[in-house]
Amino acid sequence: MEKTSTRTPGQTVDQNQRIRICLKAFDHRLIDVSTEEIVDTAKRTGAQVRGPIPLPTRKERYTVLISPFVNKDARDQYEIRTHKRLLDIVEPTEKTVDALMKLDLASGVDVQISVPRSA
């Protein structure tokens, strides 16, 4: 028997397919606004969304000597926090994929999109 594809434009791309989106940013306000935009876009196009799941914040601390010669006790400490969020879009439609491609997010947010293989 031969399978024929009778998919309509609003139908899902694949039955078990999902899109995983990982967001990273130094500012938690930017990442929260970006996740809300992605969630609203996905729900508006008819897909189900799991998340946003806040992942642990990575804190990098740096200690710098202030004095160029002596006074080792004089130091400054700096910290960079990297905030992360994880989104799963379950059963995305073709409209969802098109809308996510056209979405314009803030410049301080790093977006990684992956489509994990389902078993």
Backbone as CSV, one residue per row, in Angstrom:
resi,resn,N_x,N_y,N_z,CA_x,CA_y,CA_z,C_x,C_y,C_z
1,MET,0.838,-1.181,0.000,0.000,0.000,0.000,0.879,1.238,0.000
2,GLU,0.420,2.225,-0.697,1.178,3.454,-0.823,0.525,4.546,0.019
3,LYS,1.349,5.278,0.784,0.818,6.363,1.600,0.681,7.615,0.749
4,THR,-0.451,8.259,0.873,-0.639,9.524,0.185,-0.779,10.619,1.224
5,SER,-0.220,11.751,0.935,-0.263,12.869,1.867,-1.448,13.758,1.529
6,THR,-2.382,13.843,2.458,-3.539,14.716,2.283,-3.529,15.777,3.374
7,ARG,-2.415,16.417,3.528,-2.254,17.398,4.597,-2.789,18.750,4.141
8,THR,-3.577,19.366,4.997,-4.079,20.707,4.726,-3.135,21.717,5.359
9,PRO,-3.197,22.998,4.960,-2.251,23.984,5.495,-2.298,24.144,7.013
10,GLY,-3.428,23.908,7.660,-3.513,24.066,9.109,-3.155,22.816,9.880
11,GLN,-2.883,21.727,9.195,-2.600,20.462,9.853,-1.155,20.415,10.338
12,THR,-0.898,19.535,11.291,0.447,19.450,11.854,1.433,18.908,10.834
13,VAL,2.703,19.258,11.041,3.755,18.833,10.133,4.003,17.345,10.276
14,ASP,4.082,16.848,11.490,4.298,15.433,11.769,3.599,15.132,13.086
15,GLN,3.113,13.921,13.250,2.337,13.598,14.440,3.156,13.699,15.727
16,ASN,4.390,13.219,15.719,5.193,13.192,16.937,6.277,14.260,16.944
17,GLN,6.191,15.226,16.074,7.248,16.222,15.972,7.057,17.319,17.015
18,ARG,8.180,17.840,17.470,8.155,18.981,18.375,9.362,19.855,18.069
19,ILE,9.260,21.096,18.474,10.345,22.053,18.295,10.811,22.468,19.680
20,ARG,12.109,22.371,19.920,12.683,22.779,21.209,13.442,24.083,21.007
21,ILE,13.087,25.093,21.795,13.716,26.408,21.700,14.407,26.707,23.022
22,CYS,15.706,26.998,22.948,16.490,27.349,24.129,16.919,28.807,23.988
23,LEU,16.589,29.618,24.982,16.909,31.041,24.964,17.940,31.348,26.039
24,LYS,18.906,32.208,25.710,19.923,32.644,26.669,20.048,34.155,26.587
25,ALA,20.203,34.803,27.753,20.391,36.252,27.782,21.025,36.645,29.106
26,PHE,21.673,37.808,29.096,22.258,38.339,30.320,21.227,39.116,31.134
27,ASP,20.177,39.620,30.497,19.136,40.396,31.168,17.869,39.554,31.256
28,HIS,17.369,39.334,32.466,16.208,38.458,32.633,14.936,39.098,32.086
29,ARG,14.863,40.413,32.030,13.667,41.066,31.484,13.556,40.835,29.979
30,LEU,14.687,40.907,29.276,14.680,40.661,27.826,14.257,39.235,27.499
31,ILE,14.761,38.289,28.270,14.453,36.886,27.984,12.988,36.574,28.301
32,ASP,12.428,37.223,29.330,11.020,37.006,29.652,10.104,37.578,28.572
33,VAL,10.437,38.751,28.056,9.642,39.356,26.980,9.716,38.494,25.719
34,SER,10.903,37.993,25.407,11.075,37.160,24.210,10.308,35.846,24.324
35,THR,10.333,35.223,25.503,9.584,33.973,25.673,8.087,34.218,25.548
36,GLU,7.600,35.337,26.069,6.176,35.640,25.939,5.787,35.843,24.472
37,GLU,6.644,36.490,23.695,6.367,36.669,22.266,6.297,35.324,21.550
38,ILE,7.219,34.425,21.864,7.236,33.106,21.220,6.005,32.300,21.619
39,VAL,5.651,32.317,22.905,4.486,31.565,23.382,3.208,32.102,22.743
40,ASP,3.048,33.424,22.691,1.853,34.011,22.078,1.753,33.662,20.596
41,THR,2.875,33.711,19.893,2.885,33.384,18.468,2.514,31.923,18.239
42,ALA,3.074,31.037,19.046,2.794,29.607,18.873,1.337,29.284,19.196
43,LYS,0.808,29.860,20.267,-0.586,29.588,20.632,-1.554,30.188,19.617
44,ARG,-1.207,31.343,19.070,-2.070,32.002,18.092,-2.180,31.180,16.807
45,THR,-1.133,30.429,16.470,-1.147,29.634,15.240,-1.647,28.213,15.465
46,GLY,-2.056,27.882,16.673,-2.688,26.594,16.925,-1.790,25.498,17.453
47,ALA,-0.609,25.812,17.939,0.291,24.791,18.483,0.197,24.785,20.009
48,GLN,0.572,23.671,20.593,0.627,23.564,22.051,2.031,23.908,22.513
49,VAL,2.124,24.593,23.655,3.423,25.023,24.172,3.620,24.450,25.564
50,ARG,4.788,23.880,25.791,5.202,23.446,27.128,6.298,24.386,27.588
51,GLY,6.062,25.051,28.680,7.069,25.978,29.186,6.510,27.375,29.244
52,PRO,7.320,28.356,29.453,8.775,28.369,29.533,9.283,27.750,30.828
53,ILE,10.306,26.941,30.696,10.936,26.287,31.834,12.207,27.060,32.156
54,PRO,12.280,27.688,33.342,13.517,28.397,33.694,14.609,27.408,34.077
55,LEU,15.713,27.459,33.377,16.861,26.611,33.682,17.770,27.347,34.658
56,PRO,18.689,26.657,35.314,19.564,27.326,36.291,20.371,28.463,35.665
57,THR,20.488,29.544,36.426,21.252,30.707,35.988,22.727,30.452,36.231
58,ARG,23.529,30.680,35.198,24.973,30.488,35.328,25.596,31.795,35.806
59,LYS,26.338,31.737,36.901,26.974,32.925,37.467,28.481,32.789,37.328
60,GLU,29.072,33.671,36.549,30.526,33.691,36.396,31.050,34.875,37.200
61,ARG,31.962,34.593,38.132,32.505,35.650,38.986,33.970,35.865,38.667
62,TYR,34.347,37.138,38.601,35.725,37.522,38.317,36.208,38.462,39.409
63,THR,37.422,38.219,39.905,38.054,39.090,40.887,39.269,39.734,40.242
64,VAL,39.341,41.066,40.345,40.399,41.833,39.696,41.111,42.673,40.753
65,LEU,42.460,42.667,40.706,43.232,43.521,41.607,43.096,44.972,41.160
66,ILE,42.831,45.865,42.114,42.708,47.284,41.792,44.086,47.924,41.696
67,SER,44.931,47.599,42.651,46.253,48.216,42.720,47.203,47.548,41.730
68,PRO,47.995,48.330,40.993,48.916,47.732,40.032,50.183,47.157,40.672
69,PHE,50.466,47.535,41.925,51.747,47.113,42.497,51.565,46.367,43.817
70,VAL,51.188,47.057,44.874,51.009,46.425,46.186,49.531,46.471,46.553
71,ASN,49.220,46.238,47.809,47.839,46.249,48.322,46.994,45.144,47.685
72,LYS,47.363,43.920,47.998,46.634,42.786,47.445,45.210,42.710,48.000
73,ASP,44.956,43.400,49.113,43.614,43.371,49.689,42.619,44.204,48.880
74,ALA,43.105,45.120,48.067,42.217,45.980,47.280,41.829,45.254,45.989
75,ARG,40.571,44.796,45.939,40.095,44.031,44.780,38.679,44.453,44.414
76,ASP,38.350,44.286,43.157,36.977,44.457,42.680,36.463,43.096,42.246
77,GLN,35.166,42.872,42.471,34.559,41.615,42.054,33.425,41.910,41.080
78,TYR,33.413,41.166,39.983,32.396,41.330,38.948,31.686,39.999,38.733
79,GLU,30.451,40.098,38.249,29.656,38.892,38.048,28.847,39.031,36.760
80,ILE,28.828,37.970,35.978,27.992,37.904,34.779,26.997,36.769,34.998
81,ARG,25.715,37.096,34.885,24.673,36.078,35.037,24.076,35.766,33.666
82,THR,24.023,34.485,33.338,23.431,34.040,32.079,22.128,33.316,32.408
83,HIS,21.014,33.925,32.022,19.693,33.354,32.274,19.292,32.489,31.088
84,LYS,18.605,31.374,31.368,18.201,30.446,30.307,16.736,30.071,30.484
85,ARG,16.060,29.889,29.353,14.679,29.404,29.333,14.568,28.327,28.259
86,LEU,13.683,27.371,28.495,13.466,26.271,27.563,11.988,26.219,27.206
87,LEU,11.695,26.120,25.915,10.325,26.013,25.416,10.215,24.790,24.523
88,ASP,9.126,24.061,24.647,8.816,22.964,23.733,7.509,23.297,23.035
89,ILE,7.533,23.299,21.721,6.320,23.502,20.937,5.923,22.142,20.395
90,VAL,4.799,21.643,20.890,4.335,20.302,20.551,3.324,20.412,19.410
91,GLU,3.444,19.525,18.452,2.568,19.469,17.280,2.492,20.815,16.564
92,PRO,3.626,21.308,16.069,3.598,22.597,15.369,2.956,22.470,13.993
93,THR,2.214,23.488,13.615,1.627,23.530,12.281,2.583,24.270,11.349
94,GLU,2.263,24.258,10.082,3.093,25.000,9.126,3.009,26.497,9.395
95,LYS,1.841,26.950,9.846,1.686,28.360,10.212,2.604,28.720,11.378
96,THR,2.746,27.800,12.313,3.602,28.042,13.476,5.047,28.221,13.048
97,VAL,5.524,27.352,12.186,6.911,27.430,11.726,7.143,28.730,10.958
98,ASP,6.204,29.102,10.092,6.342,30.348,9.334,6.337,31.564,10.255
99,ALA,5.446,31.565,11.249,5.358,32.704,12.169,6.610,32.817,13.032
100,LEU,7.178,31.684,13.439,8.400,31.721,14.250,9.592,32.200,13.429
101,MET,9.624,31.877,12.145,10.722,32.337,11.293,10.665,33.852,11.090
102,LYS,9.467,34.418,11.062,9.302,35.852,10.836,9.391,36.670,12.121
103,LEU,9.434,36.013,13.258,9.429,36.701,14.550,10.732,37.462,14.762
104,ASP,10.616,38.713,15.202,11.784,39.556,15.446,11.946,39.722,16.955
105,LEU,13.012,39.143,17.510,13.255,39.194,18.952,14.323,40.225,19.279
106,ALA,14.488,40.495,20.569,15.472,41.476,21.030,16.884,41.025,20.666
107,SER,17.775,41.996,20.491,19.133,41.679,20.048,19.981,41.057,21.150
108,GLY,19.598,41.179,22.400,20.387,40.625,23.492,20.027,39.197,23.848
109,VAL,19.190,38.551,23.041,18.730,37.192,23.334,19.293,36.233,22.292
110,ASP,19.951,35.164,22.764,20.484,34.126,21.886,19.452,33.007,21.794
111,VAL,19.050,32.657,20.582,18.008,31.654,20.365,18.611,30.448,19.664
112,GLN,18.385,29.264,20.235,18.804,28.013,19.605,17.553,27.164,19.391
113,ILE,17.320,26.775,18.139,16.143,25.981,17.802,16.601,24.611,17.344
114,SER,15.990,23.571,17.910,16.331,22.211,17.499,15.048,21.397,17.363
115,VAL,15.120,20.399,16.502,14.013,19.471,16.305,14.534,18.093,16.675
116,PRO,14.318,17.661,17.938,14.837,16.357,18.352,14.123,15.222,17.631
117,ARG,14.856,14.174,17.372,14.266,12.996,16.733,13.399,12.268,17.743
118,SER,12.235,11.856,17.292,11.354,11.098,18.174,11.522,9.615,17.882
119,ALA,11.451,8.828,18.931,11.682,7.391,18.794,10.439,6.662,18.378
